[in-house]
Amino acid sequence: MQIILCIVSVLFGGLSMIAALSQMKSEQKPISAILMIAGSLSLLAAVICNIIGQRIDYILALPGCIAICAAAIWNGKKSGQLHIQHHIIRIALSIILIIGFVVL
């Protein structure tokens, strides 16, 4: 189960990082992209802590997931295309990941 948690977390953090880097190329003031990158790095740091057995993994995963979700919602509002279902799925996945880090 720990392997699945780490793989899904790396995918979520990595894909969020790619989206943020892509956004940075297209905008003048990419504050939301910087927030998403910070969240992605925090989530990836949580995976590393989980792998090496540090119990602070959930402390890093929580603000990371919050930052990723907040940046995504901010981007949706900014572009005028807020897709609620997309954000509900992102938030649900974040909650599942955080619970996984707390339990495992």
C-alpha positions in Angstrom: 0.0 0.0 0.0 2.9 2.4 0.8 4.2 1.9 -2.8 0.9 2.8 -4.3 0.7 5.9 -2.1 4.1 7.0 -3.1 3.5 6.3 -6.8 0.2 8.2 -6.9 1.8 11.1 -4.9 4.7 11.4 -7.3 2.4 11.3 -10.3 0.1 13.9 -8.7 3.0 16.2 -7.7 4.9 15.6 -10.9 1.9 16.4 -13.2 1.1 19.4 -11.1 4.7 20.6 -11.5 4.5 20.1 -15.3 1.3 22.1 -15.5 2.8 24.9 -13.4 6.0 25.1 -15.4 3.9 25.2 -18.6 1.8 28.0 -17.1 5.0 30.0 -16.2 6.0 30.1 -19.8 2.7 31.7 -20.8 2.2 34.3 -18.1 3.8 37.5 -17.0 3.1 37.1 -13.2 2.7 33.4 -12.6 2.0 33.6 -8.8 -0.4 30.7 -8.9 2.2 28.7 -10.8 4.8 29.4 -8.2 2.2 28.3 -5.5 1.6 25.1 -7.4 5.3 24.4 -7.8 5.8 24.9 -4.1 3.0 22.5 -3.4 4.4 19.9 -5.8 7.8 20.2 -4.1 6.3 19.8 -0.7 4.3 16.7 -1.8 7.4 15.2 -3.4 9.4 15.9 -0.2 6.6 14.0 1.7 7.2 11.0 -0.5 10.9 11.1 0.2 10.2 11.3 4.0 7.8 8.4 3.7 10.3 6.3 1.9 13.1 6.9 4.4 10.7 6.4 7.4 10.4 10.0 8.7 7.0 10.5 10.3 6.8 14.2 9.2 5.5 13.1 5.7 1.9 14.0 6.4 3.1 17.4 7.7 4.6 18.1 4.3 1.8 16.5 2.3 -1.0 18.6 3.8 0.3 22.1 2.8 1.5 20.7 -0.5 -1.9 19.3 -1.4 -3.6 22.5 -0.2 -1.3 24.6 -2.3 -1.8 22.5 -5.4 -5.6 22.6 -5.0 -5.7 26.3 -4.2 -3.5 27.2 -7.2 -5.7 25.1 -9.5 -8.9 26.8 -8.3 -7.2 30.2 -8.6 -6.2 29.4 -12.2 -9.7 28.3 -13.0 -11.2 31.5 -11.6 -8.6 33.6 -13.4 -9.3 32.0 -16.7 -13.0 32.1 -16.3 -13.3 28.4 -16.8 -13.8 26.9 -13.4 -14.6 23.2 -13.9 -16.1 22.1 -10.6 -15.9 18.4 -11.2 -12.1 18.7 -12.0 -11.5 20.4 -8.7 -13.7 18.1 -6.7 -11.7 15.1 -8.0 -8.4 16.9 -7.3 -9.5 17.7 -3.7 -10.8 14.2 -3.1 -7.5 12.8 -4.3 -5.6 15.2 -2.0 -7.7 14.1 0.9 -7.0 10.4 0.2 -3.3 11.0 -0.2 -3.1 12.9 3.1 -5.1 10.2 4.9 -2.7 7.7 3.4 0.3 9.5 4.7 -1.2 9.7 8.2 -2.2 6.0 8.3 0.9 4.5 6.6 
